[in-house]
Amino acid sequence: MIKFKGWLVGLLAASVSSVALAGLSSADLSTQGDGLLTVDSETGLAWLDVTATRGMSVFDVISSGNALSSDWLSQGFRFAKASELDQLVQHGATQLDFMAWMGAWAASPEVSAYLGGSTTMLAGVLAGDGFRADGTVRVDRLLLTRDTRINSGEIVNRPAELEGDWVDVGSSQGVVEGPVITREVLAQLLNNSASPWLEGQTSTSSPIDTNFGDFLRRHTASVSPMSADLSRGVFLVKDVSAMPEPASWALMSLGLLGLGFAARRQR
């Protein structure tokens, strides 16, 4: 019975690794501390920081002789699929730090003012599903707004970067699905009936210093595979599901030590 309990304790310690590493984490690619990878333990995919391909087109990545490409494809990376980004966003909806890990950069002051808080942007092309019928590829933009507030009564015009259909895909208050939440929407949520609904503008009738938390927003469009822009990169992923990370090895080692200790006590 004692022997069985010892083996059971060891096996439980070894199995903790799969639980402890669930979700998203930052990892190094080539040098210690570079933090160029964001690993999704649920899908087994490691995402290359978008800053590594920012300003590059799909053809730039494919062209191994291009000085910008860094031969990412020869290093085992491939173009990400839309379904894979869907899963990443779903897993990151309650772990919003993944935006910083993937190299999000500051959005324009106008975007932050319109959305009601400090906002960062992460944008990249998804070429893993191939070209569309019109020869374009999908591009997704993510916006993370921290400490969303309604703290002034002035009208703020909607910036051009927010044209099109944006949806909220996550928040610090829980996962959400639906139209983008701007300051006028938050004002209505407060039953502020005097708050005007002006096309492309946000305003409140009186200042309200209320923190609504953090919001993750998403927008989908299409671009030419030859198009390059400093406002986006290319989403690249690598399958690392068969490669345990250092933390996994450490926890597995603890489990093996537990097995060894149990066997030694039995002897």
C-alpha positions, 0 to 999 in steps of 0.5 A, spaced: 500 500 500 505 504 501 509 503 495 502 504 491 501 511 494 509 513 493 508 511 485 501 515 485 504 521 489 510 521 483 505 521 478 501 526 480 507 531 481 509 529 473 502 530 471 502 537 474 506 540 468 500 540 463 495 544 468 500 549 470 502 551 463 495 551 460 494 558 457 499 563 453 506 564 455 512 568 453 518 564 451 525 566 447 526 564 440 534 564 439 537 568 445 535 568 452 530 574 454 529 575 447 521 574 448 520 573 441 515 567 442 508 567 445 506 559 446 499 557 446 499 550 450 492 548 448 494 548 441 501 547 441 503 553 437 508 558 438 507 565 435 512 569 432 512 577 435 509 581 429 514 586 430 519 581 427 515 582 420 512 589 421 512 592 415 513 586 411 509 583 405 507 576 404 512 576 398 517 579 403 517 573 407 517 568 402 523 571 398 528 567 402 533 572 399 530 578 401 534 582 407 528 583 411 525 576 411 530 573 416 528 566 412 523 565 417 520 559 413 526 555 413 526 556 421 520 552 421 515 557 421 509 557 417 503 562 415 498 562 420 491 560 419 484 564 421 482 559 425 488 559 429 488 566 430 481 565 432 483 560 437 489 565 440 484 570 441 479 566 444 485 563 449 487 570 450 481 574 451 482 573 459 489 573 458 490 580 455 498 580 456 499 576 450 498 583 446 504 585 449 508 579 449 506 579 441 509 586 440 503 590 440 505 597 439 502 604 441 495 606 437 495 613 435 492 618 441 486 619 437 484 612 437 486 612 445 481 618 446 476 615 442 476 608 446 477 612 452 483 609 455 491 607 453 490 603 447 495 598 443 495 595 436 497 588 434 496 587 426 498 582 421 496 578 415 493 571 415 496 567 409 495 560 411 489 559 408 491 561 401 489 567 397 482 569 396 478 569 389 480 576 388 487 574 390 487 578 396 489 575 403 486 576 410 489 581 415 486 582 422 487 588 427 487 587 434 486 593 439 487 593 447 484 598 451 486 599 458 482 602 464 476 604 459 473 610 462 468 616 460 472 622 464 470 628 460 464 631 456 467 633 450 466 630 443 471 626 440 471 624 433 472 617 430 479 616 427 480 613 420 483 607 423 477 605 426 473 605 420 469 598 418 466 593 423 470 592 429 467 587 435 469 586 442 472 579 443 474 580 450 475 584 457 477 584 464 470 583 466 469 577 462 469 574 455 464 579 450 462 578 443 458 584 439 459 591 437 465 595 439 464 598 445 466 606 445 464 611 450 457 613 448 455 605 449 458 605 456 454 612 457 448 608 455 450 602 459 450 607 465 442 609 463 445 616 461 439 618 457 442 625 455 448 622 452 448 623 444 448 618 439 452 622 434 455 618 428 462 617 429 463 621 435 463 620 443 460 624 448 457 624 455 453 630 458 457 630 464 464 627 466 463 620 469 470 618 472 468 610 472 473 605 470 470 600 466 476 595 465 480 593 459 477 591 452 480 587 446 477 589 440 478 585 433 477 588 425 478 583 419 479 586 412 483 583 406 490 586 403 494 584 397 499 579 398 504 584 395 502 590 400 507 592 406 505 597 411 508 599 418 502 598 421 502 591 420 506 585 420 505 577 418 502 572 423 507 566 423 507 560 427 511 554 429 508 547 431 512 546 438 507 541 441 512 535 441 517 540 445 516 540 452 518 547 455 523 548 460 517 549 466 515 542 463 521 539 464 522 542 471 515 539 473 516 532 470 523 532 473 519 533 480 515 527 478 521 523 477 524 525 483 518 523 487 518 516 484 525 515 485 524 517 493 518 512 493 522 507 490 528 508 495 523 508 501 520 502 499 527 499 498 
